[in-house]
Amino acid sequence: MNNFKALVDWLKQAITDKEQFHLGYADESSEFVRFNHAQVRQAGQVQQSSLNLKLINDGRHADLGITLSGEPALDRQRLADGLQQLRETLPLLPADPYLLLNHDAWHSHNEQLRPLPELAQVLQDISQAAEDVDLVGFYAAGPISRGFASSDGAFGWHQANSFNFDFSLFHANGEAVKASYAGHTWDSAEFARRVQQARDQLHFLGRPLHPLAPGQYRAYLAPAALEEIISIVTWGGFSAQAIASKGSSLQRLYAGEQHLSPLVTVSEQISGSLSQAFSPEGYPRSDVRLIDAGRADGQLVNSRSAAEYGLSANGAGGDESPSALQMAAGNLAQADVLKQLGTGLYISNLWYLNYSDLPAARLTGMTRFATFWVEDGEIKAPVSTMRFDDSVYSLLGSQLEALTAERELLLSASTYGQRNTASNLLPGALVKRLTLTL
């Protein structure tokens, strides 16, 4: 943080009276370990820091990314060079009619510094839990920092420690069970329980496939499967711009023409999450109730949507998608899922999802990995890959029977460019009817 503050102080002295700036900061110190056959195949560390400089002058603005070296003098020079480059660029640009700056000198400071596990402990736990099984996985851990400062005196700092182990167990026949374990605090017993659950499912993958005809079936969607559905919905579903331009998949929900089950309450829960409480545009972010007992509530509003549609910005990012989404828990105990399902499908994962009818919030996709046929509360056999086509208003509306009392924290496994801080905290969902088309 001190290095970032020093660059902010230098920049305040370097700009002219007519210029304004936003300065974003990103830093990570990460351990990465790749596993195959439950053995370490690749391990490494990444330490990287970068700035995003936005220069504003008379309604014109431009951005530039700057990689930092960790050497104060060199980093000041890189920032100075970037400032000069943007000064030369701004006169070439038109004024932005939707530029809405936040001139408040707000301050935000959040550090979640719970100690991460020693890598030796993690490796030992993985080796013990995956003994005699083909485990393939990717482990990423370490502190992630984000910062923001503006020429108006705003300053935000966020640092959080986290780990994410994304893994699969493979059967000799090539079938697999996918799972993950993520959070702030590594619990060896909880991790062992997660792996044992996957091993139990792996056992059933050796049985002959249960033939299943297209039709409608009772189904249980595990949190990872529900996340795939939620992730598609968040592509503009809660976006103020998409709602205002009538391009949201939840348009009918926000218009009051449709509703979800009263069991469904969804929030953007920034407080306590891995995401920073401020946006790259310089607005504080607060918790937003998006769906309240099945009815549309708030929406995610960035500064451009606020300027264009006369709304109040609430710190949403450029794409107005949630980065710390939570769905309220239900009262179905995880231990009772199979019994409550009775006869139907246990779906661990979904993939290749897309809209088959966006205005109707209708989705299509494929089952993936461990999908099982259940009879009388007992897993009987795996089911071959099937395609589903169904509406969110059905799956999370009229056909939703229960949500689990236990929720799973699912962190983004994306490491493209840098580790991602997005997360979803979700229950499992028991639905009375899921439509399989082929």
C-alpha positions in Angstrom: 0.0 0.0 0.0 2.8 2.4 0.8 4.2 2.1 -2.7 0.8 2.9 -4.2 0.4 5.9 -1.9 3.8 7.2 -3.0 2.8 7.0 -6.6 -0.5 8.7 -5.9 1.2 11.6 -4.1 3.6 12.1 -7.0 0.8 12.1 -9.5 -1.1 14.7 -7.5 1.9 17.0 -7.9 2.4 16.2 -11.5 -1.0 17.0 -13.0 -2.1 20.5 -14.0 -5.0 22.5 -12.6 -7.2 21.5 -15.6 -6.4 17.8 -15.3 -7.9 15.1 -13.2 -6.9 11.5 -12.7 -8.1 8.1 -11.6 -5.4 5.6 -10.6 -6.2 1.9 -10.1 -3.8 -0.6 -8.6 -3.6 -4.4 -8.8 -1.2 -6.7 -7.1 -0.9 -10.4 -6.4 1.6 -12.8 -4.9 0.4 -16.2 -5.9 1.4 -19.9 -5.6 0.3 -22.1 -8.4 0.5 -25.9 -8.4 -0.7 -28.3 -11.1 -1.5 -31.9 -10.3 -1.8 -35.0 -12.5 -2.3 -38.5 -11.1 -2.3 -36.8 -7.7 1.3 -35.8 -8.1 2.8 -32.3 -8.4 3.6 -31.8 -12.1 4.3 -28.1 -12.1 4.7 -25.5 -9.4 5.6 -21.8 -9.5 5.1 -18.4 -8.0 3.9 -15.1 -9.6 4.5 -11.7 -8.1 3.0 -8.9 -10.2 1.8 -5.3 -9.8 0.2 -2.9 -12.3 -1.5 0.5 -12.5 -4.4 1.7 -14.6 -4.1 5.5 -15.2 -7.1 7.5 -16.4 -6.4 11.1 -17.3 -9.4 13.5 -17.7 -9.4 17.0 -19.1 -12.4 19.0 -20.2 -14.7 16.0 -20.7 -12.1 13.9 -22.5 -10.5 10.9 -21.0 -8.2 8.1 -21.9 -6.7 5.0 -20.0 -3.4 3.4 -20.0 -2.1 0.2 -18.3 1.3 0.3 -16.7 3.3 -2.7 -15.4 5.2 -1.9 -12.2 8.7 -3.1 -11.4 8.8 -2.7 -7.7 11.6 -0.2 -8.0 10.2 3.2 -6.8 12.3 5.4 -9.1 11.6 3.3 -12.2 7.9 3.1 -11.4 7.7 6.9 -11.1 9.3 7.2 -14.4 6.9 4.7 -16.0 4.0 6.7 -14.5 5.5 9.9 -15.8 5.8 8.5 -19.3 2.3 7.2 -19.2 1.0 10.6 -18.1 2.8 12.3 -21.0 1.4 9.7 -23.4 -2.2 10.3 -22.3 -1.7 14.1 -22.5 -0.8 13.7 -26.1 -3.8 11.4 -26.7 -6.6 13.5 -25.1 -6.7 16.3 -27.7 -7.4 13.7 -30.4 -10.5 12.4 -28.6 -14.1 13.8 -28.5 -15.7 14.8 -25.2 -17.6 11.9 -23.6 -21.3 12.9 -23.0 -21.7 10.1 -20.4 -18.7 10.8 -18.3 -20.0 11.1 -14.7 -17.2 11.6 -12.2 -17.5 11.1 -8.5 -15.9 14.1 -6.8 -16.4 12.8 -3.2 -13.2 12.3 -1.2 -14.3 8.9 0.1 -12.0 6.5 1.9 -12.3 2.7 2.1 -9.8 0.3 3.8 -10.3 -3.5 4.1 -7.8 -6.1 4.8 -8.6 -9.8 5.2 -5.4 -11.3 6.3 -6.3 -14.7 7.7 -3.2 -16.9 7.4 -3.1 -19.1 4.3 -2.1 -22.8 4.7 1.5 -23.8 4.3 2.0 -25.3 0.9 3.5 -28.4 2.6 0.3 -29.0 4.5 -1.8 -28.6 1.4 0.3 -31.1 -0.5 0.2 -33.6 2.3 -3.6 -33.3 2.6 -4.0 -33.8 -1.2 -1.7 -36.8 -1.2 -3.6 -38.4 1.6 -7.1 -37.7 0.4 -6.3 -38.8 -3.2 -4.4 -41.9 -2.4 -4.9 -44.6 -5.1 -7.0 -42.3 -7.3 -6.3 -40.3 -10.4 -6.6 -36.7 -9.4 -6.1 -33.8 -11.8 -6.2 -30.3 -10.3 -5.0 -26.8 -10.1 -4.2 -25.0 -6.8 -3.8 -21.2 -6.6 -3.3 -19.3 -3.4 -2.0 -16.0 -2.0 -2.9 -12.4 -1.2 -4.6 -10.2 -3.8 -4.6 -6.4 -3.4 -6.6 -3.7 -5.2 -6.3 0.0 -4.8 -7.9 3.2 -6.2 -7.2 6.9 -5.8 -8.4 10.0 -7.5 -7.4 13.7 -7.8 -10.5 14.5 -5.8 -9.0 12.8 -2.7 -10.8 9.4 -2.9 -8.7 6.5 -1.7 -9.5 2.8 -1.5 -7.5 -0.2 -0.4 -8.4 -3.9 -0.4 -6.3 -6.9 0.4 -7.6 -10.5 0.9 -5.9 -13.9 1.2 -7.6 -16.8 -0.5 -7.0 -20.2 -2.0 -8.8 -22.2 -4.7 -8.3 -25.9 -5.5 -10.1 -26.9 -8.6 -9.9 -30.7 -9.2 -11.3 -33.8 -10.9 -11.1 -37.5 -10.1 -10.9 -39.8 -13.1 -12.3 -43.3 -13.4 -10.3 -45.9 -15.4 -13.1 -45.7 -18.0 -12.4 -42.0 -18.6 -15.4 -40.6 -16.8 -14.7 -38.0 -14.1 -16.1 -36.2 -11.0 -15.3 -32.5 -10.8 -15.1 -30.6 -7.5 -13.5 -27.7 -5.8 -12.5 -26.4 -2.4 -11.9 -22.7 -1.9 -12.0 -20.0 0.8 -10.0 -18.1 3.3 -9.1 -20.8 5.8 -7.9 -24.3 4.8 -9.6 -27.0 6.9 -7.9 -30.4 6.4 -11.0 -32.3 7.7 -13.4 -30.4 5.4 -11.1 -30.9 2.4 -10.9 -34.6 3.1 -14.7 -34.7 3.3 -15.0 -33.0 -0.1 -12.6 -35.5 -1.7 -14.4 -38.4 -0.1 -17.7 -37.2 -1.5 -16.1 -37.1 -5.0 -14.6 -40.6 -4.4 -18.0 -41.9 -3.5 -19.5 -40.6 -6.7 -16.5 -41.9 -8.7 -17.4 -45.4 -7.6 -20.8 -45.2 -9.3 -19.2 -44.1 -12.6 -18.0 -47.6 -13.1 -21.5 -48.9 -13.5 -23.2 -49.3 -16.9 -24.9 -46.1 -18.2 -28.6 -45.7 -17.4 -30.4 -45.0 -20.7 -32.6 -41.9 -20.4 -35.1 -40.7 -23.0 -35.8 -37.0 -23.5 -38.5 -35.8 -21.2 -39.1 -34.1 -17.9 -37.5 -35.3 -14.7 -37.1 -34.4 -11.1 -33.6 -33.2 -10.5 -31.2 -31.9 -8.0 -28.7 -29.3 -9.1 -25.6 -29.2 -7.0 -24.1 -25.7 -6.3 -21.6 -26.0 -9.1 -24.4 -26.8 -11.6 -26.6 -24.0 -10.2 -23.6 -21.7 -10.6 -23.5 -22.3 -14.4 -27.2 -21.2 -14.6 -26.6 -18.1 -12.4 -23.5 -17.2 -14.4 -25.5 -17.0 -17.6 -28.2 -15.0 -16.0 -25.7 -12.5 -14.7 -24.6 -11.7 -18.3 -26.6 -8.5 -18.3 -29.5 -9.9 -16.3 -29.0 -7.3 -13.5 -27.4 -4.6 -15.6 -29.1 -1.2 -15.5 -28.1 -0.5 -19.1 -29.5 -3.8 -20.3 -32.7 -3.3 -18.4 -33.1 0.2 -19.6 -32.5 -0.8 -23.2 -34.8 -3.9 -22.8 -32.0 -6.4 -23.4 -31.8 -8.1 -20.1 -32.7 -11.8 -19.8 -34.6 -10.8 -16.6 -36.6 -8.1 -18.4 -39.9 -9.6 -17.6 -38.9 -10.1 -13.9 -38.0 -6.4 -13.6 -41.2 -5.4 -15.5 -43.2 -7.4 -12.9 -44.6 -9.7 -15.6 -42.8 -12.8 -14.2 -41.6 -13.8 -10.8 -39.4 -16.5 -9.3 -40.0 -18.7 -6.3 -40.3 -17.0 -2.9 -37.4 -19.1 -1.9 -35.1 -17.1 -4.2 -33.3 -14.1 -2.7 -30.1 -13.0 -4.5 -27.7 -10.2 -3.4 -24.5 -8.6 -4.5 -22.8 -9.1 -1.2 -19.6 -7.0 -1.3 -19.1 -6.8 2.5 -16.9 -9.7 3.6 -16.2 -10.9 0.1 -13.0 -11.1 -1.8 -14.0 -8.2 -4.0 -13.1 -4.6 -3.3 -15.6 -2.2 -2.0 -15.0 0.4 -4.8 -15.2 0.4 -8.6 -12.6 1.2 -11.2 -14.7 4.3 -11.9 -14.2 5.7 -8.4 -17.5 4.9 -6.8 -17.9 3.1 -3.4 -19.6 -0.3 -3.7 -22.3 -1.4 -1.2 -24.4 -4.5 -0.9 -27.3 -4.6 -3.3 -30.4 -6.9 -2.9 -31.1 -7.9 -6.5 -34.0 -10.4 -6.1 -36.1 -10.4 -2.9 -38.2 -13.5 -2.3 -38.6 -14.0 -6.0 -39.3 -10.4 -7.0 -37.0 -8.0 -8.8 -35.4 -5.5 -6.4 -32.2 -3.6 -7.1 -30.0 -3.5 -10.2 -26.3 -2.8 -10.8 -25.6 0.7 -12.0 -22.2 2.0 -13.2 -21.6 5.7 -13.8 -22.3 5.6 -17.5 -25.7 4.1 -17.0 -26.4 6.6 -14.2 -25.5 9.5 -16.6 -27.5 8.1 -19.5 -30.6 7.0 -17.7 -30.8 9.4 -14.7 -30.0 6.7 -12.1 -27.8 6.7 -9.0 -24.5 4.8 -9.5 -23.9 2.1 -7.0 -20.3 1.1 -7.9 -21.0 -1.6 -10.5 -18.2 -2.4 -12.9 -18.2 -1.7 -16.6 -20.2 -4.8 -17.5 -22.6 -4.3 -14.6 -22.3 -7.9 -13.5 -22.1 -9.1 -9.9 -18.7 -10.1 -8.5 -19.8 -11.3 -5.1 -23.1 -12.9 -5.6 -25.0 -14.8 -2.9 -28.2 -16.7 -3.0 -30.0 -17.2 0.3 -29.9 -20.7 1.8 -33.0 -22.9 2.1 -33.8 -25.5 4.7 -33.1 -28.8 2.9 -30.2 -30.6 4.7 -27.5 -31.7 2.3 -27.6 -35.2 4.0 -31.3 -35.5 2.9 -30.9 -34.5 -0.7 -31.1 -38.0 -2.2 -34.0 -39.0 0.0 -35.9 -35.8 -0.9 -35.1 -36.3 -4.6 -36.5 -39.8 -4.5 -36.4 -40.8 -8.1 -34.7 -38.5 -10.7 -31.4 -36.9 -11.7 -28.5 -35.8 -9.5 -26.6 -33.2 -11.6 -23.2 -32.3 -10.3 -22.2 -30.0 -13.2 -23.5 -28.3 -16.3 -21.6 -26.7 -19.2 -21.9 -25.1 -22.7 -24.8 -23.0 -21.5 -26.4 -20.4 -23.7 -29.8 -18.7 -24.2 -32.2 -20.5 -26.5 -34.7 -17.6 -25.9 -33.2 -14.6 -24.1 -36.4 -12.6 -23.5 -38.0 -15.7 -21.9 -34.8 -16.4 -19.9 -34.7 -19.8 -21.5 -31.4 -21.7 -21.3 -30.0 -24.7 -23.1 -26.9 -26.6 -22.1 -25.4 -30.0 -21.4 -24.9 -32.2 -18.3 -21.3 -32.7 -17.5 -19.2 -35.1 -15.4 -21.0 -36.9 -12.6 -24.8 -37.0 -13.5 -26.6 -39.9 -11.9 -29.9 -41.6 -12.0 -31.4 -41.9 -8.5 -34.2 -44.3 -7.5 -35.9 -44.3 -4.1 -33.2 -42.1 -2.7 -30.2 -44.1 -3.9 -27.8 -43.5 -6.7 -28.2 -46.3 -9.2 -26.1 -45.5 -12.3 -24.5 -42.7 -14.2 -26.3 -41.1 -17.1 -24.8 -40.2 -20.4 -24.4 -36.6 -21.4 -27.9 -35.0 -22.1 -29.0 -31.6 -23.3 -31.5 -29.6 -21.3 -33.7 -26.7 -22.4 -35.6 -24.9 -19.7 -36.5 -21.4 -18.4 -35.1 -19.7 -15.3 -38.7 -18.9 -14.4 -39.4 -22.6 -14.2 -36.1 -23.9 -12.7 -36.0 -21.1 -10.0 -39.7 -20.4 -10.1 -42.7 -22.6 -10.5 -40.7 -25.9 -10.4 -38.3 -25.0 -7.5 -39.1 -27.3 -4.6 -36.2 -26.6 -2.1 -32.8 -25.0 -1.6 -30.2 -26.6 0.6 -29.3 -25.2 4.0 -25.6 -25.6 3.3 -24.1 -23.3 0.7 -20.8 -23.6 -1.2 -18.3 -20.8 -1.8 -17.3 -21.0 -5.5 -14.3 -18.8 -6.4 -13.5 -17.9 -10.0 -10.7 -20.2 -11.2 -9.7 -17.7 -13.9 -6.1 -16.7 -13.9 -6.1 -15.0 -17.3 -3.7 -12.1 -16.8 -4.2 -12.2 -13.1 -6.2 -14.1 -10.5 -9.9 -13.2 -10.4 -11.6 -12.0 -7.2 -15.2 -12.9 -8.3 -17.2 -15.4 -6.2 -20.6 -17.1 -5.8 -22.0 -18.4 -2.6 -24.8 -20.8 -3.6 -27.0 -23.6 -2.2 -28.1 -26.6 -4.2 -31.5 -26.6 -5.8 -34.1 -29.4 -5.9 -36.5 -28.9 -8.9 -39.7 -30.8 -9.6 -39.2 -30.8 -13.3 -36.2 -30.3 -15.6 -36.7 -30.7 -19.4 -34.2 -32.8 -21.3 -34.4 -32.5 -25.1 -31.9 -35.0 -26.3 
